[in-house]
C-alpha cells in the first residue's frame, strides 16, 4: 500500500524522489520518509527508529544533528543566509582544508560534488590545453555530461551505463579504463598520451560499493601522469575526511595534482570544493581564463557547518583510529556471520566505509566483478534489515557509512539482526 506522502510526492516529483537511488527501485517497495535524525539514528514520519548506515551518503561522520554543528548553523543563519559577496568563514574553511590536505595549496568552494568534478576537469583541460580525460568504469563523479559514461551508483542501480540526453559529441573525449587494472590505463596513454588532460578517479571507489585500490595502482597512475604531463585528479568527494584525516591520498601516500571534495566538508549542508597546486589553480578566473562561478558558493551557513565539522574532527582524540577500529570490527563480524550461515560473500572496508557483496567470487576489486554480485539476495537482506529498524543503503552498488556515534554496542545490535536475516536468504 502506497503511503499518502509518497503518493503526493509521485504527483509532484519525478519518481517521487529528488535523487534516483532513494526511490527503492533497486530493492523493491517504497521509500520511507524521514522526519528527523540524531546521532546514529533516523526517525521516519510514522515514528519508527532506524540505525542509519547511509549517513546522508557520507557527510554525517559526526552523527546526525551534532550539537556544535547545529549551533553554528543556527547562529550563522541568524546573521543572514547568503550574501553573494565574500565572507570570512569561507577563508577560514579554506585555511582548514589546506592545512588538513597538504596537496591542496589553493581551493575554490562550490555547492556540490558534481560541480566540483565538472569544474576540476574544465580547469585541467584549460591548464594543459588538451581535451581528453580518462575515467574508470564504475566510478561516479556526478551527473554532468562528460562523465556520465560507464558510471557507478544510480547508473548501475538502474542498469544504465550512460544516460539519454547526453549527446555522443559530449563524451567523445572521455576515455574509459578499468579500476585496479593499470595495463588498461597504460594502453590509453600509449595511443593518446599527448592528448590526455587528466585522469579522474575515486581513489577509494564508493559508488560501485567500497572498492579499495590494489597496491601500486594509484602510484602507477601518478607515474603515468608525470610521464605524459597529465593532471591526476582524485575525486575525494566521498573519501575525503572519511577514510583518513587527509583523505585517501594521505592513507595511501599518493599525491594528486587536483582534489575534489564534498560531503564531510559541508557537515550536512550542500558544499563542494576543488583545489590543488597553485600553478594549476592560477588558471582559474579571476586570476586566469578558465571560468567558474556560483551565486551560493561560499555562503556563510554552509561554511559554518563545514568548518565546525572539520574542527570537531581535528580536535577529537584518535578520531580516525576509533572510527576505523569500529568499522573494521563490523566488517570482521559481517564476514564471520556470512561464513557461519554459509552465505557466499565478500566484505570490504576502508575507514568509515564498508560494503557487503553477496557473491561466490573470492574477491571484488573491479567493475566486472561488481557486476557479478547477487542483487536478488541483497534485496532480501535490505528489507530484512529495514523490518528490524536498520537503514542500509537501498542499492547493492553503494557503500555503507559509519559515524563516530556507531559504537560497538550499536554495531552488535546490527550484527544480531543480520544473524536473524542470513538464514532466511
C-alpha positions as a Python dict, from the first residue, in 0.01 Angstrom:
ca = {
    (1, 'X'): (0, 0, 0),
    (2, 'X'): (145, 332, -108),
    (3, 'X'): (170, 590, 167),
    (4, 'X'): (-15, 917, 130),
    (5, 'X'): (304, 1121, 137),
    (6, 'X'): (468, 907, -134),
    (7, 'X'): (154, 935, -349),
    (8, 'X'): (171, 1313, -315),
    (9, 'X'): (541, 1308, -396),
    (10, 'X'): (485, 1100, -712),
    (11, 'X'): (229, 1352, -836),
    (12, 'X'): (475, 1640, -798),
    (13, 'X'): (827, 1499, -827),
    (14, 'X'): (957, 1257, -1095),
    (15, 'X'): (951, 913, -933),
    (16, 'X'): (854, 1079, -606),
    (17, 'X'): (1220, 1149, -516),
    (18, 'X'): (1483, 1412, -580),
    (19, 'X'): (1768, 1165, -630),
    (20, 'X'): (1702, 831, -805),
    (21, 'X'): (1856, 583, -560),
    (22, 'X'): (1613, 699, -290),
    (23, 'X'): (1320, 551, -483),
    (24, 'X'): (1398, 190, -372),
    (25, 'X'): (1370, 75, -735),
    (26, 'X'): (1674, -149, -688),
    (27, 'X'): (1530, -324, -382),
    (28, 'X'): (1154, -301, -431),
    (29, 'X'): (896, -143, -207),
    (30, 'X'): (864, 227, -148),
    (31, 'X'): (1092, 476, 26),
    (32, 'X'): (1049, 576, 386),
    (33, 'X'): (1023, 948, 455),
    (34, 'X'): (1246, 1079, 733),
    (35, 'X'): (1118, 1324, 992),
    (36, 'X'): (1433, 1380, 1196),
    (37, 'X'): (1766, 1226, 1291),
    (38, 'X'): (2005, 1226, 1585),
    (39, 'X'): (2341, 1059, 1639),
    (40, 'X'): (2340, 720, 1460),
    (41, 'X'): (1959, 715, 1430),
    (42, 'X'): (1691, 835, 1190),
    (43, 'X'): (1316, 854, 1261),
    (44, 'X'): (1052, 829, 990),
    (45, 'X'): (717, 1009, 961),
    (46, 'X'): (545, 724, 1145),
    (47, 'X'): (781, 746, 1442),
    (48, 'X'): (987, 436, 1355),
    (49, 'X'): (1352, 443, 1462),
    (50, 'X'): (1638, 318, 1244),
    (51, 'X'): (2010, 269, 1292),
    (52, 'X'): (2139, 463, 992),
    (53, 'X'): (2420, 330, 771),
    (54, 'X'): (2362, 583, 492),
    (55, 'X'): (2461, 896, 681),
    (56, 'X'): (2328, 1121, 404),
    (57, 'X'): (2563, 920, 176),
    (58, 'X'): (2874, 1005, 373),
    (59, 'X'): (2880, 1354, 528),
    (60, 'X'): (2735, 1271, 869),
    (61, 'X'): (3063, 1139, 1006),
    (62, 'X'): (2994, 1302, 1346),
    (63, 'X'): (2644, 1158, 1351),
    (64, 'X'): (2319, 1341, 1283),
    (65, 'X'): (2234, 1676, 1444),
    (66, 'X'): (2573, 1711, 1609),
    (67, 'X'): (2517, 1986, 1869),
    (68, 'X'): (2807, 2218, 1782),
    (69, 'X'): (2732, 2196, 1410),
    (70, 'X'): (2363, 2272, 1462),
    (71, 'X'): (2456, 2561, 1692),
    (72, 'X'): (2697, 2706, 1434),
    (73, 'X'): (2435, 2683, 1160),
    (74, 'X'): (2166, 2848, 1372),
    (75, 'X'): (2388, 3132, 1490),
    (76, 'X'): (2521, 3198, 1140),
    (77, 'X'): (2176, 3178, 977),
    (78, 'X'): (2050, 3443, 1216),
    (79, 'X'): (2302, 3683, 1061),
    (80, 'X'): (2194, 3614, 702),
    (81, 'X'): (2175, 3312, 473),
    (82, 'X'): (2371, 3430, 171),
    (83, 'X'): (2544, 3748, 63),
    (84, 'X'): (2669, 3693, -291),
    (85, 'X'): (2986, 3854, -158),
    (86, 'X'): (3293, 3728, 27),
    (87, 'X'): (3275, 3639, 397),
    (88, 'X'): (3544, 3545, 647),
    (89, 'X'): (3401, 3197, 706),
    (90, 'X'): (3490, 3084, 354),
    (91, 'X'): (3851, 3193, 412),
    (92, 'X'): (3862, 3007, 742),
    (93, 'X'): (3725, 2688, 585),
    (94, 'X'): (3976, 2719, 300),
    (95, 'X'): (4257, 2752, 556),
    (96, 'X'): (4133, 2442, 736),
    (97, 'X'): (4111, 2234, 418),
    (98, 'X'): (4458, 2338, 301),
    (99, 'X'): (4603, 2255, 643),
    (100, 'X'): (4441, 1912, 659),
    (101, 'X'): (4512, 1818, 295),
    (102, 'X'): (4870, 1929, 215),
    (103, 'X'): (4833, 1868, -162),
    (104, 'X'): (4576, 2150, -173),
    (105, 'X'): (4752, 2485, -187),
    (106, 'X'): (4451, 2679, -313),
    (107, 'X'): (4085, 2581, -308),
    (108, 'X'): (3762, 2702, -469),
    (109, 'X'): (3429, 2645, -292),
    (110, 'X'): (3128, 2522, -488),
    (111, 'X'): (2790, 2376, -395),
    (112, 'X'): (2806, 2006, -483),
    (113, 'X'): (3036, 1721, -573),
    (114, 'X'): (2906, 1730, -931),
    (115, 'X'): (3001, 2096, -957),
    (116, 'X'): (3345, 2023, -809),
    (117, 'X'): (3435, 1746, -1055),
    (118, 'X'): (3293, 1934, -1353),
    (119, 'X'): (3498, 2242, -1263),
    (120, 'X'): (3816, 2043, -1190),
    (121, 'X'): (3800, 1882, -1535),
    (122, 'X'): (3748, 2217, -1705),
    (123, 'X'): (4045, 2354, -1513),
    (124, 'X'): (4263, 2055, -1609),
    (125, 'X'): (4177, 2100, -1975),
    (126, 'X'): (4239, 2473, -1956),
    (127, 'X'): (4572, 2432, -1779),
    (128, 'X'): (4703, 2166, -2019),
    (129, 'X'): (4544, 2279, -2344),
    (130, 'X'): (4431, 1920, -2401),
    (131, 'X'): (4082, 1775, -2445),
    (132, 'X'): (4076, 1409, -2347),
    (133, 'X'): (4026, 1271, -1999),
    (134, 'X'): (4038, 920, -1853),
    (135, 'X'): (3770, 796, -1615),
    (136, 'X'): (3713, 450, -1476),
    (137, 'X'): (3429, 209, -1536),
    (138, 'X'): (3200, 212, -1233),
    (139, 'X'): (3336, 537, -1088),
    (140, 'X'): (3073, 807, -1044),
    (141, 'X'): (3175, 1172, -1047),
    (142, 'X'): (2838, 1342, -1055),
    (143, 'X'): (2582, 1373, -1329),
    (144, 'X'): (2745, 1619, -1569),
    (145, 'X'): (2751, 1509, -1931),
    (146, 'X'): (3120, 1440, -1991),
    (147, 'X'): (3141, 1184, -1711),
    (148, 'X'): (2802, 1013, -1721),
    (149, 'X'): (2960, 723, -1908),
    (150, 'X'): (3006, 379, -1751),
    (151, 'X'): (2917, 546, -1423),
    (152, 'X'): (2852, 380, -1091),
    (153, 'X'): (2591, 448, -826),
    (154, 'X'): (2245, 522, -967),
    (155, 'X'): (2353, 440, -1319),
    (156, 'X'): (2441, 87, -1208),
    (157, 'X'): (2133, 62, -989),
    (158, 'X'): (1907, 128, -1285),
    (159, 'X'): (2113, -68, -1537),
    (160, 'X'): (2203, 241, -1739),
    (161, 'X'): (2576, 271, -1807),
    (162, 'X'): (2507, 611, -1961),
    (163, 'X'): (2205, 840, -1990),
    (164, 'X'): (1964, 957, -2259),
    (165, 'X'): (2007, 1328, -2316),
    (166, 'X'): (2386, 1311, -2332),
    (167, 'X'): (2499, 1370, -2693),
    (168, 'X'): (2778, 1143, -2816),
    (169, 'X'): (2980, 1451, -2903),
    (170, 'X'): (2989, 1544, -2533),
    (171, 'X'): (3163, 1221, -2440),
    (172, 'X'): (3390, 1170, -2740),
    (173, 'X'): (3687, 1293, -2538),
    (174, 'X'): (3612, 1064, -2242),
    (175, 'X'): (3832, 754, -2237),
    (176, 'X'): (3734, 456, -2020),
    (177, 'X'): (3979, 247, -1817),
    (178, 'X'): (3932, -31, -1561),
    (179, 'X'): (3968, 20, -1187),
    (180, 'X'): (4267, -167, -1043),
    (181, 'X'): (4393, -252, -1393),
    (182, 'X'): (4696, -34, -1465),
    (183, 'X'): (4751, -200, -1804),
    (184, 'X'): (4418, -61, -1928),
    (185, 'X'): (4540, 291, -1843),
    (186, 'X'): (4882, 238, -1996),
    (187, 'X'): (4716, 125, -2319),
    (188, 'X'): (4520, 451, -2344),
    (189, 'X'): (4828, 660, -2278),
    (190, 'X'): (5028, 466, -2540),
    (191, 'X'): (4791, 589, -2812),
    (192, 'X'): (4652, 916, -2669),
    (193, 'X'): (4915, 1031, -2419),
    (194, 'X'): (4981, 1373, -2572),
    (195, 'X'): (4605, 1447, -2583),
    (196, 'X'): (4513, 1342, -2228),
    (197, 'X'): (4450, 1637, -1997),
    (198, 'X'): (4370, 1438, -1685),
    (199, 'X'): (4288, 1115, -1509),
    (200, 'X'): (3997, 1139, -1267),
    (201, 'X'): (3941, 859, -1018),
    (202, 'X'): (3776, 778, -687),
    (203, 'X'): (4089, 661, -501),
    (204, 'X'): (3855, 451, -289),
    (205, 'X'): (3553, 370, -503),
    (206, 'X'): (3225, 418, -322),
    (207, 'X'): (2969, 429, -598),
    (208, 'X'): (3006, 67, -704),
    (209, 'X'): (3043, -39, -345),
    (210, 'X'): (3353, 19, -136),
    (211, 'X'): (3644, -89, -358),
    (212, 'X'): (3994, -16, -223),
    (213, 'X'): (4283, 38, -467),
    (214, 'X'): (4517, -257, -524),
    (215, 'X'): (4877, -199, -407),
    (216, 'X'): (5069, 2, -667),
    (217, 'X'): (4762, 107, -869),
    (218, 'X'): (4738, 469, -754),
    (219, 'X'): (5117, 501, -766),
    (220, 'X'): (5106, 378, -1126),
    (221, 'X'): (4854, 647, -1217),
    (222, 'X'): (5077, 911, -1058),
    (223, 'X'): (5375, 788, -1261),
    (224, 'X'): (5180, 790, -1588),
    (225, 'X'): (5060, 1146, -1532),
    (226, 'X'): (5414, 1259, -1455),
    (227, 'X'): (5547, 1085, -1768),
    (228, 'X'): (5289, 1234, -2005),
    (229, 'X'): (5231, 1573, -1842),
    (230, 'X'): (4871, 1496, -1749),
    (231, 'X'): (4690, 1607, -1433),
    (232, 'X'): (4592, 1350, -1171),
    (233, 'X'): (4257, 1429, -1010),
    (234, 'X'): (4146, 1242, -700),
    (235, 'X'): (3770, 1259, -658),
    (236, 'X'): (3757, 1253, -280),
    (237, 'X'): (3401, 1380, -255),
    (238, 'X'): (3321, 1057, -72),
    (239, 'X'): (3657, 952, 74),
    (240, 'X'): (3779, 1297, 177),
    (241, 'X'): (3798, 1332, 558),
    (242, 'X'): (3617, 998, 585),
    (243, 'X'): (3886, 733, 535),
    (244, 'X'): (4165, 940, 693),
    (245, 'X'): (4236, 1295, 811),
    (246, 'X'): (4394, 1388, 479),
    (247, 'X'): (4169, 1162, 272),
    (248, 'X'): (4264, 858, 67),
    (249, 'X'): (4571, 1040, -64),
    (250, 'X'): (4709, 1052, 289),
    (251, 'X'): (4610, 694, 362),
    (252, 'X'): (4787, 559, 50),
    (253, 'X'): (5059, 826, 33),
    (254, 'X'): (4992, 926, -329),
    (255, 'X'): (4971, 1298, -409),
    (256, 'X'): (4726, 1415, -677),
    (257, 'X'): (4751, 1745, -865),
    (258, 'X'): (4386, 1833, -801),
    (259, 'X'): (4138, 1707, -544),
    (260, 'X'): (3760, 1735, -540),
    (261, 'X'): (3578, 1739, -207),
    (262, 'X'): (3222, 1739, -76),
    (263, 'X'): (3010, 1552, 177),
    (264, 'X'): (3206, 1588, 505),
    (265, 'X'): (3327, 1944, 433),
    (266, 'X'): (2964, 2056, 439),
    (267, 'X'): (2873, 1890, 767),
    (268, 'X'): (2530, 1811, 620),
    (269, 'X'): (2491, 2130, 416),
    (270, 'X'): (2535, 2131, 36),
    (271, 'X'): (2904, 2208, -16),
    (272, 'X'): (3170, 2101, -263),
    (273, 'X'): (3522, 2219, -336),
    (274, 'X'): (3814, 2159, -568),
    (275, 'X'): (4174, 2254, -513),
    (276, 'X'): (4534, 2167, -569),
    (277, 'X'): (4866, 2306, -682),
    (278, 'X'): (4889, 2684, -711),
    (279, 'X'): (5039, 2655, -1060),
    (280, 'X'): (4720, 2483, -1176),
    (281, 'X'): (4470, 2682, -971),
    (282, 'X'): (4609, 3012, -1104),
    (283, 'X'): (4441, 2931, -1438),
    (284, 'X'): (4102, 2975, -1268),
    (285, 'X'): (3909, 3303, -1309),
    (286, 'X'): (3954, 3575, -1200),
    (287, 'X'): (4331, 3500, -1195),
    (288, 'X'): (4321, 3309, -1523),
    (289, 'X'): (4092, 3242, -1814),
    (290, 'X'): (3915, 2921, -1700),
    (291, 'X'): (3570, 3037, -1596),
    (292, 'X'): (3376, 2904, -1298),
    (293, 'X'): (3122, 3082, -1081),
    (294, 'X'): (2840, 3020, -833),
    (295, 'X'): (2599, 3254, -658),
    (296, 'X'): (2577, 3045, -341),
    (297, 'X'): (2938, 2927, -336),
    (298, 'X'): (3099, 3001, -1),
    (299, 'X'): (2770, 3101, 160),
    (300, 'X'): (2814, 3157, 534),
    (301, 'X'): (2574, 2890, 664),
    (302, 'X'): (2735, 2607, 467),
    (303, 'X'): (3083, 2732, 554),
    (304, 'X'): (2996, 2741, 924),
    (305, 'X'): (2868, 2382, 915),
    (306, 'X'): (3175, 2256, 730),
    (307, 'X'): (3428, 2445, 939),
    (308, 'X'): (3271, 2328, 1264),
    (309, 'X'): (3267, 1967, 1142),
    (310, 'X'): (3634, 1972, 1046),
    (311, 'X'): (3728, 2142, 1372),
    (312, 'X'): (3542, 1877, 1571),
    (313, 'X'): (3721, 1601, 1378),
    (314, 'X'): (4058, 1770, 1426),
    (315, 'X'): (4007, 1823, 1799),
    (316, 'X'): (3876, 1472, 1867),
    (317, 'X'): (4135, 1243, 2025),
    (318, 'X'): (4209, 950, 1792),
    (319, 'X'): (3903, 1022, 1576),
    (320, 'X'): (4011, 819, 1275),
    (321, 'X'): (4161, 541, 1482),
    (322, 'X'): (3828, 497, 1660),
    (323, 'X'): (3605, 508, 1353),
    (324, 'X'): (3838, 276, 1163),
    (325, 'X'): (3852, 26, 1450),
    (326, 'X'): (3473, 22, 1480),
    (327, 'X'): (3429, -17, 1105),
    (328, 'X'): (3688, -296, 1094),
    (329, 'X'): (3511, -462, 1387),
    (330, 'X'): (3185, -456, 1193),
    (331, 'X'): (3350, -587, 876),
    (332, 'X'): (3502, -880, 1069),
    (333, 'X'): (3168, -959, 1233),
    (334, 'X'): (2991, -950, 896),
    (335, 'X'): (3241, -1188, 742),
    (336, 'X'): (3216, -1427, 1036),
    (337, 'X'): (2836, -1428, 1011),
    (338, 'X'): (2826, -1499, 639),
    (339, 'X'): (3067, -1788, 691),
    (340, 'X'): (2860, -1918, 984),
    (341, 'X'): (2545, -1925, 769),
    (342, 'X'): (2727, -2035, 454),
    (343, 'X'): (2622, -1725, 259),
    (344, 'X'): (2886, -1656, -10),
    (345, 'X'): (3010, -1301, 25),
    (346, 'X'): (3297, -1055, 16),
    (347, 'X'): (3331, -777, 274),
    (348, 'X'): (3538, -464, 203),
    (349, 'X'): (3621, -178, 438),
    (350, 'X'): (3829, 140, 431),
    (351, 'X'): (3800, 384, 720),
    (352, 'X'): (3433, 461, 784),
    (353, 'X'): (3320, 297, 459),
    (354, 'X'): (3230, -67, 405),
    (355, 'X'): (3039, -300, 172),
    (356, 'X'): (2891, -647, 192),
    (357, 'X'): (2880, -805, -154),
    (358, 'X'): (2678, -1124, -197),
    (359, 'X'): (2888, -1321, -443),
    (360, 'X'): (3060, -1655, -495),
    (361, 'X'): (3375, -1473, -610),
    (362, 'X'): (3675, -1473, -380),
    (363, 'X'): (3733, -1100, -431),
    (364, 'X'): (3558, -789, -563),
    (365, 'X'): (3819, -547, -695),
    (366, 'X'): (3695, -446, -1042),
    (367, 'X'): (3383, -324, -1217),
    (368, 'X'): (3334, -659, -1392),
    (369, 'X'): (3348, -838, -1055),
    (370, 'X'): (3100, -591, -904),
    (371, 'X'): (2859, -664, -1189),
    (372, 'X'): (2853, -1034, -1092),
    (373, 'X'): (2720, -980, -740),
    (374, 'X'): (2383, -1124, -638),
    (375, 'X'): (2138, -835, -627),
    (376, 'X'): (1839, -1060, -552),
    (377, 'X'): (1999, -1175, -227),
    (378, 'X'): (2076, -814, -145),
    (379, 'X'): (1707, -720, -178),
    (380, 'X'): (1612, -978, 86),
    (381, 'X'): (1896, -859, 307),
    (382, 'X'): (1792, -494, 274),
    (383, 'X'): (1427, -549, 361),
    (384, 'X'): (1517, -786, 646),
    (385, 'X'): (1724, -506, 798),
    (386, 'X'): (1461, -240, 735),
    (387, 'X'): (1198, -452, 914),
    (388, 'X'): (1435, -471, 1212),
    (389, 'X'): (1497, -99, 1232),
    (390, 'X'): (1821, -74, 1035),
    (391, 'X'): (1853, 159, 736),
    (392, 'X'): (2108, 21, 490),
    (393, 'X'): (2179, 185, 151),
    (394, 'X'): (1893, 82, -83),
    (395, 'X'): (2129, -39, -356),
    (396, 'X'): (2376, -326, -378),
    (397, 'X'): (2612, -84, -554),
    (398, 'X'): (2650, 170, -273),
    (399, 'X'): (2892, 178, 17),
    (400, 'X'): (2765, 192, 375),
    (401, 'X'): (2886, 459, 616),
    (402, 'X'): (2955, 461, 987),
    (403, 'X'): (2976, 770, 1204),
    (404, 'X'): (3173, 823, 1522),
    (405, 'X'): (2843, 750, 1703),
    (406, 'X'): (2833, 394, 1567),
    (407, 'X'): (2995, 231, 1866),
    (408, 'X'): (3039, -143, 1924),
    (409, 'X'): (2706, -166, 2109),
    (410, 'X'): (2518, -31, 1807),
    (411, 'X'): (2723, -248, 1572),
    (412, 'X'): (2646, -557, 1783),
    (413, 'X'): (2275, -472, 1766),
    (414, 'X'): (2306, -461, 1387),
    (415, 'X'): (2502, -787, 1377),
    (416, 'X'): (2233, -960, 1587),
    (417, 'X'): (1972, -852, 1332),
    (418, 'X'): (2184, -980, 1044),
    (419, 'X'): (2229, -1308, 1230),
    (420, 'X'): (1849, -1349, 1213),
    (421, 'X'): (1829, -1249, 846),
    (422, 'X'): (2103, -1454, 681),
    (423, 'X'): (1944, -1799, 735),
    (424, 'X'): (1634, -1673, 554),
    (425, 'X'): (1812, -1555, 238),
}
